[in-house]
Amino acid sequence: MNQTGDRQKHARHSGLPDKSMPGQSMPLAASGTRFIAPKQPKGSGHLRIIAGQWRSRRIEVAAVEGLRPTPDRVRQTLFDWLQHLWAGQGQDLSGMRVLDAFAGTGALGFEAGSRGASEVLFIERHPLASDAIARQMASFKAAKLRLIKGDAMQTMKTLALHPARFDLVLLDPPFSLQLALSAAQLALPLFSENGLLYLEAPQRWEQLLRVADEPLRDRLDDAFVVLRQAKAGSVHYHLLQRNTKATPSPKP
């Protein structure tokens, strides 16, 4: 890890106003009301949460073609990286605000919530996948979990217009759509100071930049510092940090 020292604490904002959000925002029901979870379709599997308050709890994997859940060992590696970066905090993400865009199964976001994140916002547009996340949220009965049923790219544009910022942004867009760099660019205005980006892609970060258009390549090369990257099968996964020394990026 080429990042040392204590992580600076910074102000965090409360959740965003639901009326201004694209798609359908689904916080858990307030006390005295009943949350009715969507029915579960046939043909789904499960993953397990690795650590934290929900350790060993199962996460539903919806029967969606092309859905690519992040494997246990990759999730473990990511949170080992975070543990090393935030030395002294162990696996506790206490106080951290997390965005899980292109959530899919929601495994990464649920793992962050289990390990102490103060808020996790999921974005998922596929009806079966988002319904599965909603059922999982209902089973955990945790008000810190929120879901937007909508397009991740469009939603991130809208989120940039609000003051709430995220300490950790998780991006795992469908590889076939080649959205890795475009999604990373949309995430730029969403980071808190020293915010972190986790990205899964079909190529290494350097390879992605090499084939990008020059303006995008220059902007992202200046905007992020690569802390760690590794490969599991055909998936390259990265932990990057917002480069606070770079010139601030204009809002999209």
N, C-alpha and C positions, 0 to 999 in steps of 0.2 A: 504494500500500500504506500503510495507516495503522498499521503495526506496524514499529518500528525497534529497533535494538540487537541485541546478540548473544543467541542463543538459549541459555537456561540449560541446562546439562547436568544430567541427573538419573539416578538409579539405574534400572537395567532388570533385569527378572527373567527367569529361564530359562523354557522352555516349560512348558505346563500338563501335569499328569499325565493320560495318555491315558484311564485307566479312568474318570475322572470326566467325560469329555467326552460330550455328546450326539452321536448320529450315529456315523459311522465316521471315525476319524482316520487319515490316511494319510501318515505321514512316509516319506521314501525309505528303502529297506532299508539295514541296517547292512552294514559290510564283511563279505564272506564269504557273504552271502545274495543271492538274486536277486529283483529287483522285476519282476513280470510285469505290464506295462501292459495295460489293456483294449483289445480290438480296436477299430479305427476304423470307424465307420459311413460309408456313402456319403452324398454330398450336402453335405459340410461345406466351408467356405471357410477363408481364412486372413487374419490381420493380421500386421503386422511390428512388432517392438520398435524404438523410435525411437533410444534411446541407451543407453550403458553397456556392461557386459561381454557382454551378449547382443544387442548392436545388430544389426539386420537379421535376427535369427532369427525364424522364422515362428511364429505362435500359431494354433492350430486354432480355428475357429469351428464349433461343433457345429450340426447341422441341427435346431434347436429352434425351434418356432414362437414368435414374439414376442421372441426373443433380440435385444437391442439393444446391440451392441458400442460402446464409447466410441470415437469417431473419432480418427484420428491427431492432427488439429489441436487437439482438445480435450485429449487426453492431453499434448500438447506444451505447451499453455497452462497446465495444472495444474502441471507440473514447472517451467515458467518462473516461476510464482508462488512455488513452494517455493524455487527458486534465489534469487529476490529476497528472500524472507523470511529465508532462512538465508544471508545475504550472506557471501561468503568461502568457502563450501563448494561452490560451483559446483553441479553436478548430483549431488553425492555425498550420499546419505542414510545414510552410515556410522553404524552403531550404532542406527538407528531400528527400532522394532518396528511392523509394519504389519498391520492387519486389513482384509481385502477381503471384506466381507459381500455377499451377493447377487452372488457373483463373476461368474457368467455365463461369459464366455470367460476370465476371469482376467487380461485385458489390463492393467488398472491395477496389480494386484498384481505381475505379472511385470515390468512396467516399473519399479516400485519396487525389486524385487529386483535387476534389472539395474543400477540406479543406486546400489546399495550398501547397501540395507536389510539389517539383521542377521537379521531374521526376518520372514517373510510368512505369515500364516495366512489361507487361503481358506475360505469357507463357501459351499457350493452344494448344493442338494437335488435338482435335476433330474438323473436318471441319466446322460443323454447328455452334458450339460454338465460334470458332475463327472468323468465318465470322460475327457473331453477334457482337463480340467485335470490329471488324474492322468498321462495320457500325456505332457503337456508337462513336468510335474515330472520324470518319468523321463528325458526327453531332456536336461534341464539337469543332472541328477545333482547337485543342490544341496540339502544337508541343511537349509538355512535355510527351505525351502519346505515348508509343511504344509497338509493339506486335511482339512476336516471335511465329510462328506456328510450334510447335515441341514438343517433349517429355520433360517434366519438369525435370526429373531426369538427363537425358543426358545433357540438356541445363545448369543446375546448375554446372555440372562437367566442362563444357567449360567456364562458367562465372568465375569460380575460377582461371582460368589461366590469367585473365585480372586484371588490377589494380583497376577498378571501384568497389566500395563497397556500400552497402545498409544500410540505417539507420533503415529500417523496412522491414522484410521479412514476407509475408503472405502465409501460407501453409494450404491448405484444400484438401489433396489428397483423392481419392476415398476410402471409408472405406473398401470395399471388397478386395482391393489390399494390405491392411495392410502395408502402406508405411510411416506412420507417423514418426517413429524413423529414418528410412533410409533417408527420405527427410530432417529431422532436421540435421542429420549428414552431408549431402551434403551442407547444408546451412552454416555450420560453417565457411568456409573460405570467405564467402561473406559479413560478417558483418563489418561495420565500428566500431570504438571504442564505447562501450556502446550500440551496436546495439540491436534491439528488434526483437523477433520472436512471431508472432501470429500463433497459431496452433489449428486446429479443428481435433478431433479424437473421436473414439467410446468409449474411456476410459480416466480416469484421467491420468495425466502425471506419477504419481507414479505407477499406475497400468501398464502402458505401459512399464516402466522401469523394473518392477518386473518380467515380462515374457520375457524380452529381453536376448540375449546372453550376458554373463558377460563382454566381452571386450567393446561391444557397450553400455551396461548399465553404466559401469564405466566412459566411455568417455563422454557420454551425461550428466550424473549426475554431473560431474565436470565442464562441459562446460556451463551449463545454471543455472540461478537462477529463480525460479518461482515467479513472481510478483503477478499475479492474475489468478484465474481459476474459472469457473462456468459451469453450465449445463443448456441446453435448450432442452427438450425432450430427445432424445437419443444421443445428441451431447454434448461432453465436449469441451469447448474452453478455451484457455490459453494465457496469455501474459507472455513471458519469456524474460530474458535479458542475453546477452552474458556475461559470467563470465570472466572479464578481469584479475582476479587474478589467474586463472587457467593456467596451462602450455599450450602455444600455440599449436594448433593441426597441424600436418603435412598436406600438401596439398594432396588431393586424387590422 
